[in-house]
Amino acid sequence: MFAEIITIGDELLIGQVIDTNSAWMGRELNKVGIEVIRVVSVRDRSEEIIDAVDSAMKRADVVLMTGGLGPTKDDITKQTLCNYFHTELVFDEAVFENVKRVLSRGVPMNALNQSQALVPKDCLVINNRVGSASISWFERNNKVLVSMPGVPQEMTTVMSEEIIPRLCKKFRTDAIVHKTYTVKNHPESVLAQELESWEVSLPQAIKLAYLPKLGLIRLRLTGRGEHGQEERIKLLMDQEGARLKAILGDDVIDENDVPLEKAVGDLLRKRKATLSTAESCTGGSIAARLTCVPGSSDYFKGSIVAYANEVKVNVLQVSPQTLEEQGAVSRQTVIEMVKGAMNTLKTDCAIATSGIAGPGGGTDEKPVGTVWIAAAYKGEIRTMKQESNRGREMNVERAGNNALLLLLELLK
C-alpha cells in the first residue's frame, strides 16, 4: 500500500522553514505497513496544488497534505480542494465551537478566525483538538486524501490519534519489517564489495540499503510481505542478520539503530561508570550529543571546552612542554587532556579531542582536518588520528563520531 505526501507553503521552498513533517509521517506510516513513495513540496498556488494532487491520486492509495489551512489570504488549500473535488465551503457549527475553544486561550475572535469554521461540504471533517484548523478527509475511487495543518504539533497529534487509526481500519496494509546494523571500519564501496555475494543471495522479500554516516555505515534490511506475515518476515530477517554478522564480526557495533551517544550511554549505565569530555576543536558538541539523551545525568558529569592552550594547561593540567614540543594537535596532548578531564571532574572515563577543523589553521605537517582523539576507561587509553578534510562542520561531526566509537570499543 502506497502513500504520497504533499507539503504546501512558499516558506518550505525558500528554506525559511524545514519540512520535518514528511520525515515524521514516513516513519510512522511505515510502522503500520504504508510505504511513502514520494514527497512533493509546492508553493501556495492553486494550480500547482491541483497539479500535485492530481498526479498523486494517480499513483498512491493515500495522499496526505499539510499546510495552507490558516486564516490568512495565502492559505488557499481548502478552497483549492473544493475546486478539485467539485464541492463548496460550508459553515460547520462543530468546527466553530472548536475554534472558539482554542481561541479562548487569549486570541480575540474576528472574521478571519471565524472563517476557520468554513469546511469543504463533501468530506469527513475531523476537529483539531490542539489548533483551530480542521482536517478534511476525502475519498474517491477507494483512495483517500487527507488535508492537515502544517504546524508540526497539530499534524503529529491528528495523525497519531485520528488519521493512522482510520487508515489501518479502512485498508489492509502490508507487513513491513526493518532491521538496521551499524558497521565500522568500512568505506561504503569496500563494504559493498565484501557483501556482494550475501546481498545477491538475499530472499526476494528482503532488500538492503546502505546509509553512510561520517565514519560509520548503517545497513538497513527491509522485509516486506502480505498482511499477517510479520512473524515469517522477522524470522527471515533474523536469519539474514546472523549471516551478515558472521561476515563482518566485531565490525557490527549495533543492531538497534540507536545513535552512538545512546549506545555509549547504555553501556555506561550498565557499567555504572561516569563520563566527562575535554574538547578543543569539537567545542562541546560531543557533550551536547551525550546530554540530548534522556537520563544522561545518570552517567555524564560534565565537559571542559579547552579551546585555548591556557585552558588546557590551567584546567586540564596539560604540560606546557608538551604543547611547545608537540603542539596542541598531537597524541600526547589528547592523552594528557583525557587524564586531566578524569582527574578534574572525577569520572571513570573520558573523551578528549584536539584538532584543526578549518577552513584555516592548517600546516604542511598538520593539514586542515587533522584531529587527535583519545578515550580512557579503567586505566586504558586509546588514541586515533583523524586526517580527512571534509569541511569544518563535517570534520567536527566526524571527530565526534570517532571519539564516541573509540569509547564504545573500550566499554565493550
C-alpha positions in Angstrom: 0.0 0.0 0.0 1.4 3.4 -1.0 1.1 6.9 0.2 2.3 10.3 -1.2 2.9 13.4 0.9 2.3 16.9 -0.4 3.6 19.8 1.7 2.4 23.3 0.9 4.0 26.6 1.5 6.4 29.1 -0.1 8.4 29.1 3.2 9.4 25.4 2.6 10.7 26.1 -0.9 12.9 29.1 0.1 14.4 27.3 3.0 12.8 29.5 5.6 11.1 26.5 7.3 12.5 23.0 7.2 10.0 20.3 6.4 10.1 17.9 9.4 6.5 16.7 8.9 7.4 14.4 6.0 10.1 12.6 7.8 7.8 12.0 10.8 4.9 10.8 8.7 7.2 8.5 6.7 8.4 6.8 9.9 5.0 6.4 11.4 3.3 5.2 8.2 6.0 2.6 7.7 5.4 1.2 11.1 1.8 0.3 10.0 2.7 -1.1 6.6 2.1 2.0 4.4 5.1 2.9 2.2 5.7 6.6 1.2 6.7 6.6 -2.4 7.0 10.3 -3.0 7.2 13.7 -1.1 6.4 16.8 -3.0 6.6 20.4 -1.9 4.6 23.1 -3.7 4.0 26.8 -3.4 0.8 28.5 -2.2 -0.6 28.5 -5.8 -3.9 26.9 -6.6 -2.9 25.5 -10.0 0.3 23.9 -8.5 -1.6 22.3 -5.6 -4.1 20.8 -8.0 -1.4 19.5 -10.3 0.4 17.8 -7.3 -2.9 16.4 -6.0 -4.0 15.1 -9.4 -0.6 13.4 -10.0 -0.5 11.9 -6.5 -4.0 10.5 -6.8 -3.0 8.5 -9.9 -0.1 6.8 -8.1 -0.9 6.4 -4.4 -3.7 4.9 -2.3 -3.4 7.6 0.3 -2.4 11.3 -0.3 -1.5 13.3 2.8 -1.3 17.1 2.6 0.0 19.6 5.1 -0.2 23.4 5.1 -2.3 26.2 3.8 -5.2 25.9 6.2 -4.7 29.1 8.2 -7.0 32.1 8.3 -4.9 34.4 6.1 -5.2 35.1 2.4 -2.2 33.0 1.4 -3.9 29.9 2.9 -5.8 28.6 -0.1 -5.7 24.8 0.4 -9.4 24.4 1.5 -10.8 26.3 -1.5 -8.4 24.6 -3.9 -9.6 21.2 -2.7 -13.2 22.3 -3.1 -12.4 23.2 -6.7 -10.6 19.8 -7.3 -13.4 17.7 -5.7 -16.2 19.9 -7.2 -17.7 21.0 -3.9 -18.0 24.1 -1.8 -17.2 25.6 1.5 -19.9 25.5 4.2 -20.1 26.7 7.7 -19.7 23.9 10.3 -21.0 24.6 13.8 -19.0 21.9 15.5 -15.8 23.3 14.0 -16.8 26.8 15.0 -17.2 25.6 18.6 -13.7 24.1 18.4 -12.3 27.4 17.1 -13.9 29.3 20.0 -12.4 26.8 22.4 -8.9 27.1 21.0 -9.2 30.9 20.9 -10.4 31.1 24.4 -6.7 30.9 25.4 -6.4 34.6 24.7 -6.8 35.2 20.9 -9.7 37.5 20.0 -12.3 36.2 17.6 -12.5 38.1 14.3 -13.8 37.4 10.8 -10.6 35.7 9.8 -10.7 33.3 12.7 -14.4 32.7 12.1 -13.6 31.6 8.6 -11.8 28.6 10.0 -15.3 27.1 10.5 -15.8 27.0 6.7 -15.1 23.5 5.6 -15.5 21.5 2.3 -19.0 20.2 2.1 -18.4 16.7 0.7 -15.8 15.3 3.0 -15.4 13.9 6.5 -14.4 16.8 8.8 -12.2 16.0 11.8 -11.7 18.5 14.5 -8.3 19.6 15.6 -8.0 19.4 19.4 -4.7 21.3 19.5 -5.4 24.0 16.9 -8.1 25.9 15.1 -7.7 24.4 11.5 -9.8 21.4 11.0 -8.8 18.3 9.0 -10.6 17.3 5.7 -10.8 13.6 4.7 -11.8 13.0 1.1 -12.5 9.6 -0.6 -12.6 8.9 -4.3 -12.4 5.6 -6.1 -11.3 3.8 -2.9 -8.5 6.3 -2.5 -8.1 8.7 0.4 -6.8 12.3 0.5 -6.3 14.0 3.9 -5.6 17.7 4.3 -4.0 18.6 7.7 -2.4 21.7 9.3 1.3 22.3 8.7 2.1 23.1 12.3 4.1 20.0 13.4 2.5 19.6 16.8 -1.0 19.7 15.2 -0.1 17.3 12.4 1.5 14.7 14.7 -1.4 14.8 17.1 -4.1 14.3 14.5 -2.0 11.7 12.6 -1.5 9.7 15.8 -5.0 10.0 17.2 -7.1 10.0 14.1 -5.6 9.5 10.7 -3.4 6.5 11.1 -6.0 4.5 13.1 -8.6 5.3 10.4 -6.3 4.3 7.6 -5.5 1.0 9.3 -9.2 0.3 9.7 -10.0 1.2 6.1 -7.1 -0.6 4.3 -5.4 -3.9 4.6 -1.9 -2.7 5.0 1.3 -4.6 4.1 3.7 -6.2 6.6 6.9 -4.2 6.6 9.8 -5.0 9.0 13.1 -3.1 9.3 16.4 -4.0 10.9 19.4 -1.7 10.9 23.0 -2.7 11.6 25.7 -0.1 12.3 29.1 -1.0 10.8 32.6 0.5 11.5 35.9 0.3 9.6 34.5 0.0 6.1 34.2 2.6 3.3 30.9 2.2 1.5 32.4 0.8 -1.7 34.6 -1.7 0.1 31.8 -2.9 2.3 29.5 -3.3 -0.8 32.2 -5.5 -2.4 32.6 -7.6 0.7 28.9 -8.2 1.0 28.2 -8.7 -2.7 27.7 -12.5 -2.6 25.5 -12.2 0.5 23.5 -9.4 -0.9 22.7 -11.1 -4.2 21.5 -14.2 -2.3 19.0 -12.3 -0.1 15.4 -13.6 -0.4 13.2 -11.7 -2.8 11.2 -10.4 0.2 14.3 -8.7 1.7 16.1 -5.6 0.4 19.3 -4.0 1.6 20.1 -0.3 1.8 23.4 1.4 2.6 23.1 4.5 4.8 26.5 6.1 5.2 27.4 8.4 8.0 30.7 10.1 8.8 32.9 7.2 9.9 30.1 4.7 10.0 27.7 2.9 7.7 24.2 1.7 8.6 22.9 -1.3 6.7 19.1 -1.4 6.7 17.3 -4.6 5.9 13.7 -4.2 4.9 11.4 -7.2 4.7 8.0 -7.0 3.0 5.1 -9.3 2.8 1.3 -9.5 2.9 -0.7 -8.6 5.9 -0.3 -11.2 8.7 3.1 -12.4 7.6 5.1 -10.4 10.2 6.5 -13.4 12.0 7.7 -15.1 8.9 9.4 -12.0 7.7 11.0 -11.4 11.1 12.4 -15.0 11.0 13.9 -14.4 7.6 15.4 -11.1 8.8 17.0 -12.8 11.8 18.5 -15.5 9.6 20.0 -12.9 7.2 21.2 -10.7 10.1 23.1 -13.7 11.5 24.7 -14.3 8.1 25.7 -10.6 8.0 27.3 -10.7 11.5 29.2 -13.8 10.6 30.8 -12.0 7.7 31.5 -8.7 9.5 32.2 -10.0 13.0 33.0 -7.3 15.6 32.7 -4.5 12.9 28.9 -4.7 13.5 28.7 -2.4 16.6 25.0 -2.1 16.9 21.8 -3.7 15.6 19.2 -1.5 17.3 19.6 1.6 15.1 20.4 3.9 18.0 22.8 6.9 17.9 26.3 6.4 19.1 25.7 8.7 22.1 22.8 6.5 23.3 24.8 3.3 22.7 27.6 4.7 24.8 25.2 5.9 27.5 23.5 2.5 27.7 26.9 0.9 28.3 27.9 3.5 30.8 24.7 2.9 32.8 25.3 -0.9 32.6 28.9 -0.5 33.8 27.8 2.1 36.4 30.5 4.3 35.1 30.7 8.1 34.8 32.0 10.1 31.8 33.5 13.5 31.1 34.7 15.2 27.9 37.7 17.5 27.2 37.0 19.2 23.9 39.0 21.6 21.8 38.1 21.5 18.1 34.7 19.9 18.8 33.8 22.8 21.0 31.5 20.9 23.4 29.5 19.2 20.6 30.2 15.7 22.0 28.9 16.8 25.4 25.8 18.3 23.7 25.1 15.0 21.9 25.5 13.0 25.1 23.2 15.2 27.1 20.5 15.1 24.4 19.9 11.5 25.6 17.2 11.4 28.3 18.6 10.2 31.6 22.2 11.1 30.7 22.6 12.7 34.1 23.0 9.1 35.4 26.5 8.9 33.9 27.6 12.2 32.4 29.3 14.6 34.8 30.4 17.5 32.6 32.7 18.9 29.9 35.7 21.2 29.7 35.9 23.1 26.4 39.6 23.8 26.3 39.8 25.8 23.1 42.7 27.9 24.2 46.1 26.4 25.3 45.9 28.2 28.6 42.7 26.3 29.5 44.4 23.1 28.5 47.3 23.9 30.9 45.4 25.6 33.8 42.3 23.4 33.9 43.3 20.1 32.4 47.0 20.1 33.6 48.4 19.6 30.1 52.1 20.1 30.3 53.4 23.4 28.7 56.3 21.4 27.5 54.0 19.0 25.6 52.3 21.9 23.9 55.6 23.6 23.0 57.3 20.5 21.7 54.5 18.5 20.1 51.7 21.1 19.7 48.1 21.2 20.7 47.2 18.9 17.9 49.1 15.8 19.0 48.7 12.4 20.5 50.4 13.3 23.7 48.2 16.4 24.2 45.0 14.5 24.0 46.3 11.8 26.3 47.0 14.5 28.9 43.7 16.1 28.2 41.8 12.9 28.8 43.6 12.3 32.0 43.0 15.9 33.1 39.3 15.6 32.5 39.1 12.4 34.5 41.1 13.9 37.4 39.3 17.3 37.4 35.7 16.0 37.0 36.3 12.8 38.9 35.0 10.4 36.3 35.6 6.7 35.4 36.2 7.5 31.8 36.7 10.4 29.4 37.0 11.6 25.8 39.3 14.2 24.5 39.7 15.9 21.1 42.1 18.4 19.7 42.5 19.3 16.0 42.3 21.7 13.1 38.7 21.9 12.0 39.3 24.5 9.3 39.0 26.2 7.0 42.2 27.8 8.1 45.0 27.0 10.5 46.5 24.0 8.8 50.2 23.4 8.0 52.1 21.0 5.8 52.8 18.9 8.8 49.3 19.2 10.2 46.8 20.0 7.5 43.2 21.0 8.0 41.1 18.0 9.1 43.8 16.6 11.4 42.3 15.7 14.7 43.7 13.7 17.6 41.2 11.8 19.7 41.7 9.9 23.0 39.3 7.8 25.1 40.1 6.4 28.5 38.5 3.8 30.8 39.8 1.8 33.7 43.4 2.8 33.2 43.4 2.1 29.5 43.8 4.9 27.0 43.2 4.5 23.3 44.0 7.2 20.7 43.4 7.7 17.0 44.4 10.3 14.4 41.7 11.6 12.0 43.1 13.1 8.8 40.5 13.6 6.2 39.2 17.1 5.4 35.5 17.3 4.6 35.0 20.9 5.6 34.7 22.4 9.1 31.2 21.1 10.0 31.9 17.6 8.8 35.3 17.4 10.3 33.8 18.2 13.7 30.9 15.7 13.3 33.3 13.0 12.2 35.6 13.6 15.2 32.6 13.3 17.5 31.6 10.0 15.9 35.1 8.7 16.1 35.5 9.8 19.7 32.3 8.1 20.8 33.2 5.0 18.8 36.6 4.8 20.5 35.0 4.9 23.9 32.3 2.4 22.9 35.0 -0.1 21.9 36.7 0.5 25.3 33.5 0.0 27.2 32.7 -3.3 25.3 
